[in-house]
Amino acid sequence: MRLDGPWIVLVGASLSLANTFPVYESLHIEFRADAFNALNHTRWNNVNTTYPSGSTQFLFGMVSGAREAHISQEGAKLVL
């Protein structure tokens, strides 16, 4: 099987949704939702690339940390 074509890597993809709801003629509510790292992929950092590492805690090639996981925030604003 062969897969050709451009591929988009969605690691750490962010997503935003927004909508406005009318209340009266001159009054409306704006709602917004944001998701950072929306697909919740693990993003590693601090890989030990030194050989020999000289450390008994973090051996060569061992990952010692990860970035933040999925973060989301929502908000609403009343606009005159």
C-alpha positions in Angstrom: 0.0 0.0 0.0 1.3 3.4 -0.9 0.1 6.7 0.5 1.1 9.8 -1.5 0.2 13.4 -0.9 0.8 16.2 1.6 0.4 15.2 5.2 -0.5 17.7 8.0 0.8 16.8 11.4 -1.8 17.9 14.0 0.3 17.6 17.1 -0.6 20.4 19.4 -3.5 21.7 17.3 -5.6 24.5 18.7 -9.3 25.0 18.2 -11.5 28.0 18.7 -15.3 28.4 18.4 -17.2 31.6 18.8 -20.9 32.7 18.4 -23.0 35.7 19.1 -26.5 35.4 20.5 -28.9 38.4 20.2 -30.9 39.3 23.4 -32.5 42.6 22.4 -31.9 45.0 19.5 -28.8 46.7 21.0 -27.8 43.8 23.4 -26.1 40.6 22.6 -24.0 37.9 24.3 -20.7 36.7 22.7 -19.6 33.2 23.6 -16.1 31.9 22.9 -14.4 28.5 23.6 -10.7 27.8 23.0 -8.9 24.5 23.2 -5.1 24.3 23.1 -3.6 20.9 22.2 -7.2 20.0 21.2 -6.3 16.4 20.2 -4.5 15.9 23.5 -1.3 14.4 22.0 1.6 13.9 24.4 4.4 16.4 23.6 7.7 15.2 25.1 10.6 17.4 26.1 13.9 17.0 27.9 15.2 13.9 26.1 18.6 12.9 27.3 20.8 12.9 24.2 24.2 12.6 25.9 26.0 9.2 25.7 27.3 8.1 28.1 24.9 10.2 30.2 26.8 10.1 33.5 23.5 10.1 35.3 21.9 7.1 36.9 18.5 8.9 37.1 18.1 9.8 33.4 19.8 7.3 31.0 20.5 7.9 27.4 17.3 8.4 25.4 15.1 8.7 28.4 12.4 11.3 28.5 12.4 13.3 31.7 9.3 15.4 31.1 6.3 16.4 29.0 4.6 19.6 28.1 1.1 20.6 29.4 -1.8 18.4 28.4 -5.1 19.6 26.9 -6.1 23.1 28.1 -9.5 24.6 27.4 -11.2 27.9 28.3 -14.6 29.3 27.8 -16.0 32.8 28.2 -19.1 34.9 27.7 -19.4 38.6 27.3 -22.5 40.8 27.5 -22.2 43.6 24.9 -24.4 46.7 24.7 
